[in-house]
Amino acid sequence: MRLMHWQESWHRTSLKVQRTNMYNPFRIRRMIVMKRIVMSLLMAVMVIFLTACGGNAGQNGNSSSDTLDREQSSAPAEESASVQPETDDTPEPSEDAAVTGMDSTDAAGSQEVPDAEGSKVLVAYFSATGTTKGVAEIIAENMGADIYEIVPQKPYTDADLDWHDDSSRSTIEMNDRLCRPEINGAVEDMEQYDIVFVGYPIWWGEAPRIVSTFMESYSFDGKTLIPFCTSSSSGLGSSGKNLEKLTDGAQWMEGMRFGGGASETDVKAWIEGLDL
Ligand SMILES: Cc1cc2nc3c(=O)[nH]c(=O)nc-3n(C[C@H](O)[C@H](O)[C@H](O)COP(=O)(O)O)c2cc1C
């Protein structure tokens, strides 16, 4: 009996409590208010957390979008600066070309541009059909160098350049190691140059004989010489080494061969790799 009474009492109390919780409007409102406060606090904590992360990323510059933005905005500026510096110091073209046979388009290269650690640079080249000339001009422009074209006294005709013909001028010249075709014009003051790029097309795996004429026409003592060539498919091969044998006291660097489709980017990458 006593037990039954306790159980009944407990049941009634329980029902009363449930009813009180369910239908007490003050209690419900208090719960809603509490819930809102908790939600607001959670939101506030999240906002503070997110703001702190965003701020740090901006200060450190570590966010990927920030890095990308800076790369995209700086790259074109660097590119244009290296091709054509737009500073007040940019030298004006001079009437006083230090080198004979210089192209008018290369006049800017004739100025005293302190490139390659203040060295004076010359780009000398021979080009029968214009490919090597294109590479030479890119080098000269990017090095702030003077440019000199090795011009044959007697220009090469198409027939002269026919390598299928055993009796063409080029074939005859290349078959004779001692052949030295004459050059029209000369470098005015070779003495002033510290670095000389020497460019040519590959003919029969070698530099054309007129380049040998050029190498034997000057003293390159104490200068740095850098060969470069263009060809259909052959590499630089021994062409640079064979030219080296014609000079005394010069320091020859590893050369480079370019194909007909060499871009400015290719040539610039090579120049930068030289670490002059
Ligand atoms: C007479 C002659 C010989 C050549 N021999 C070679 C050769 O041995 N290997 C090669 O890859 N290209 C050879 N070529 C192709 C030239 O090297 C190539 O077209 C070069 O880029 C031309 O340069 P240029 O326009 O400055 O004269 C030869 C061209 C000529 C006219």
The ligand as an SDF file (V2000), in Angstrom:
LIG
                    3D

 31 33  0  0  0  0  0  0  0  0999 V2000
   75.6060   26.7250  -97.7960 C   0  0  0  0  0  0  0  0  0  0  0  0
   74.7210   26.3310  -96.6520 C   0  0  0  0  0  0  0  0  0  0  0  0
   75.0450   25.2510  -95.8440 C   0  0  0  0  0  0  0  0  0  0  0  0
   74.2420   24.8890  -94.7710 C   0  0  0  0  0  0  0  0  0  0  0  0
   74.6070   23.8270  -93.9670 N   0  0  0  0  0  0  0  0  0  0  0  0
   73.8290   23.5010  -92.9040 C   0  0  0  0  0  0  0  0  0  0  0  0
   74.2110   22.4510  -92.0560 C   0  0  0  0  0  0  0  0  0  0  0  0
   75.2570   21.8140  -92.1980 O   0  0  0  0  0  0  0  0  0  0  0  0
   73.3690   22.1210  -91.0200 N   0  0  0  0  0  0  0  0  0  0  0  0
   72.1880   22.7800  -90.8200 C   0  0  0  0  0  0  0  0  0  0  0  0
   71.4790   22.4660  -89.8840 O   0  0  0  0  0  0  0  0  0  0  0  0
   71.8220   23.8220  -91.6060 N   0  0  0  0  0  0  0  0  0  0  0  0
   72.6130   24.1910  -92.6460 C   0  0  0  0  0  0  0  0  0  0  0  0
   72.2570   25.2540  -93.4360 N   0  0  0  0  0  0  0  0  0  0  0  0
   71.0520   26.0200  -93.0780 C   0  0  0  0  0  0  0  0  0  0  0  0
   71.4160   27.2920  -92.3140 C   0  0  0  0  0  0  0  0  0  0  0  0
   72.3290   27.0300  -91.2810 O   0  0  0  0  0  0  0  0  0  0  0  0
   70.1670   27.9320  -91.6740 C   0  0  0  0  0  0  0  0  0  0  0  0
   69.1810   28.1190  -92.6270 O   0  0  0  0  0  0  0  0  0  0  0  0
   70.5330   29.2440  -90.9940 C   0  0  0  0  0  0  0  0  0  0  0  0
   69.5740   29.5300  -90.0020 O   0  0  0  0  0  0  0  0  0  0  0  0
   70.5970   30.3960  -91.9630 C   0  0  0  0  0  0  0  0  0  0  0  0
   71.0030   31.5630  -91.2440 O   0  0  0  0  0  0  0  0  0  0  0  0
   71.0330   32.9840  -91.9270 P   0  0  0  0  0  0  0  0  0  0  0  0
   69.6150   33.2710  -92.3980 O   0  0  0  0  0  0  0  0  0  0  0  0
   71.4490   33.9110  -90.8580 O   0  0  0  0  0  0  0  0  0  0  0  0
   71.9740   32.9390  -93.0680 O   0  0  0  0  0  0  0  0  0  0  0  0
   73.0580   25.6250  -94.5000 C   0  0  0  0  0  0  0  0  0  0  0  0
   72.7250   26.7040  -95.3230 C   0  0  0  0  0  0  0  0  0  0  0  0
   73.5450   27.0580  -96.3900 C   0  0  0  0  0  0  0  0  0  0  0  0
   73.1870   28.2250  -97.2460 C   0  0  0  0  0  0  0  0  0  0  0  0
  1  2  1  0
  2  3  1  0
  2 30  2  0
  3  4  2  0
  4  5  1  0
  4 28  1  0
  5  6  2  0
  6  7  1  0
  6 13  1  0
  7  8  2  0
  7  9  1  0
  9 10  1  0
 10 11  2  0
 10 12  1  0
 12 13  2  0
 13 14  1  0
 14 15  1  0
 14 28  1  0
 15 16  1  0
 16 17  1  0
 16 18  1  0
 18 19  1  0
 18 20  1  0
 20 21  1  0
 20 22  1  0
 22 23  1  0
 23 24  1  0
 24 25  2  0
 24 26  1  0
 24 27  1  0
 28 29  2  0
 29 30  1  0
 30 31  1  0
M  END
$$$$
